[in-house]
Amino acid sequence: MYNTDLPNRAELPSSKQLLRSTVIAILVAAVLLVTIVLPAEYGIDPTRLGRTLGLTQMGKTKISQAVWAKREGTAAARNDEMTVVLKPGEGVEIKLEMSKDAKARYEWIAVGGLVNFNLHGEDVADNVHSYLKGTQTDRDAGELTALFNGNHGWFWRNRSEGDVTITVKTSGEYWSIKRVE
């Protein structure tokens, strides 16, 4: 079947033109990788353009979902106790790594003074939800149900004149407990 004539040598691109086209294609691919693909797929945004376009949030959400999809089933039932000492004006966070809808019972007591606190959760994509806040408090207890996969826990700040010792006891379905500086 006959569709078209074969081009003659004069109609073909020169080696210089091919090299120039290849270099341009590589540069365009690199720009697209850094500005579009990395933010959208991995949440990595070196140019900050991905944040402006809303791609970084999408990438962080994908990564978060991939991390939690690797976990099998629910976390084993745990019981933990952690104690921290806060100097005047100092703050600290303790977080439970929890799957969505997991439950954890908690009780914490501050000895030596009163503290301000915020019980909150955050996921890998930096979505934050505040469950409960308090000021000038020396204790709290209850049950936390995670609204999403991520870290859920407390931030305390010592607003008293002396050291305050906080002891938190937790039990329930969570992967880990950690102190965050």
DAWO-V365907 format. One record per residue. N is the residue number from 1. RES is the residue in one small letter. SS is DSSP state (H for helix, E for strand, - for the rest). PSI is psi in whole degrees, -180 to 180 (999 if undefined). OMEGA is omega in radians with two decimals (* if undefined). Layout:
[[N	RES	SS	PSI	OMEGA] [N	RES	SS	PSI	OMEGA]]
This chain:
[[1	m	-	141	-3.04] [2	y	-	115	-3.13] [3	n	-	-45	-3.07] [4	t	-	162	3.09] [5	d	-	150	3.05] [6	l	-	141	3.14] [7	p	-	151	3.06] [8	n	-	172	-3.04] [9	r	H	-34	-3.12] [10	a	H	-26	-3.13] [11	e	H	-15	-3.14] [12	l	-	148	3.12] [13	p	-	150	3.11] [14	s	-	168	3.09] [15	s	H	-39	3.13] [16	k	H	-43	3.12] [17	q	H	-40	3.11] [18	l	H	-43	3.12] [19	l	H	-45	3.12] [20	r	H	-45	3.13] [21	s	H	-39	3.12] [22	t	H	-45	3.12] [23	v	H	-43	3.11] [24	i	H	-43	3.13] [25	a	H	-41	3.12] [26	i	H	-43	3.13] [27	l	H	-44	3.11] [28	v	H	-43	3.12] [29	a	H	-42	3.13] [30	a	H	-42	3.12] [31	v	H	-45	3.12] [32	l	H	-39	3.10] [33	l	H	-50	-3.06] [34	v	H	-38	-3.03] [35	t	H	-26	-3.05] [36	i	H	-55	-2.99] [37	v	H	-51	-3.12] [38	l	H	-47	3.11] [39	p	H	-43	-3.05] [40	a	H	-33	-3.07] [41	e	H	-33	-3.01] [42	y	H	-2	-3.13] [43	g	-	16	3.12] [44	i	-	123	-3.00] [45	d	-	75	-3.09] [46	p	-	-24	-3.10] [47	t	-	-10	-3.07] [48	r	-	0	3.09] [49	l	H	-34	3.12] [50	g	H	-38	3.10] [51	r	H	-44	3.14] [52	t	H	-39	-3.12] [53	l	H	-5	-3.13] [54	g	-	12	-3.10] [55	l	H	-32	-3.10] [56	t	H	-44	3.11] [57	q	H	-42	3.12] [58	m	H	-44	3.14] [59	g	H	-43	3.12] [60	k	H	-37	3.10] [61	t	H	-41	3.10] [62	k	H	-45	-3.13] [63	i	H	-44	3.12] [64	s	H	-46	3.14] [65	q	H	-38	3.13] [66	a	H	-42	3.13] [67	v	H	-47	-3.10] [68	w	H	-26	3.11] [69	a	H	-26	3.14] [70	k	-	-23	3.13] [71	r	-	139	-3.13] [72	e	-	123	3.10] [73	g	-	-157	3.14] [74	t	-	162	3.12] [75	a	-	152	3.09] [76	a	-	152	3.09] [77	a	E	134	-3.09] [78	r	E	159	2.96] [79	n	E	125	-3.12] [80	d	E	156	3.02] [81	e	E	133	-3.13] [82	m	E	140	3.13] [83	t	E	135	3.09] [84	v	E	149	3.09] [85	v	E	127	-3.14] [86	l	E	130	3.03] [87	k	-	164	3.13] [88	p	-	130	3.14] [89	g	-	-9	-3.09] [90	e	-	150	3.07] [91	g	E	159	3.13] [92	v	E	154	3.06] [93	e	E	144	2.96] [94	i	E	129	-3.04] [95	k	E	145	2.99] [96	l	E	132	3.06] [97	e	E	113	-2.98] [98	m	E	149	3.00] [99	s	-	156	3.11] [100	k	-	137	3.11] [101	d	-	0	3.07] [102	a	-	153	-3.10] [103	k	E	144	3.07] [104	a	E	130	3.04] [105	r	E	149	-3.10] [106	y	E	156	3.00] [107	e	E	132	3.05] [108	w	E	149	-3.12] [109	i	E	136	3.07] [110	a	E	127	-3.14] [111	v	E	130	3.11] [112	g	-	-9	3.14] [113	g	-	180	-3.14] [114	l	-	152	-3.12] [115	v	E	158	2.92] [116	n	E	146	-3.13] [117	f	E	160	3.06] [118	n	E	117	3.03] [119	l	E	117	-3.02] [120	h	E	170	3.08] [121	g	E	153	3.09] [122	e	E	142	3.10] [123	d	-	-180	-3.08] [124	v	-	-29	-3.12] [125	a	-	14	3.10] [126	d	-	20	2.98] [127	n	-	133	-3.07] [128	v	E	140	3.05] [129	h	E	129	3.09] [130	s	E	122	3.14] [131	y	E	-40	-3.02] [132	l	E	141	3.08] [133	k	E	153	3.09] [134	g	E	153	3.09] [135	t	E	148	3.09] [136	q	E	58	-3.05] [137	t	E	149	3.10] [138	d	-	2	3.13] [139	r	E	160	3.02] [140	d	E	154	3.10] [141	a	E	154	3.11] [142	g	E	-163	3.09] [143	e	E	133	-3.14] [144	l	E	127	3.02] [145	t	E	118	-3.07] [146	a	-	127	3.12] [147	l	-	-17	-3.13] [148	f	-	166	3.05] [149	n	-	133	3.09] [150	g	E	-160	-3.13] [151	n	E	131	-3.11] [152	h	E	133	-3.13] [153	g	E	-155	-2.94] [154	w	E	147	2.91] [155	f	E	127	3.10] [156	w	E	144	3.00] [157	r	E	130	3.13] [158	n	E	114	3.12] [159	r	-	12	-3.13] [160	s	-	179	-3.10] [161	e	-	-16	-3.10] [162	g	-	178	3.09] [163	d	-	145	3.08] [164	v	E	131	3.09] [165	t	E	123	3.12] [166	i	E	128	3.06] [167	t	E	123	3.13] [168	v	E	133	3.08] [169	k	E	132	-3.13] [170	t	E	151	3.02] [171	s	E	140	3.13] [172	g	E	-157	-3.05] [173	e	E	94	3.07] [174	y	-	156	-3.03] [175	w	-	-39	-3.10] [176	s	E	164	3.02] [177	i	E	138	-3.10] [178	k	E	151	3.03] [179	r	E	133	-3.14] [180	v	E	126	-3.12] [181	e	-	999	*]]
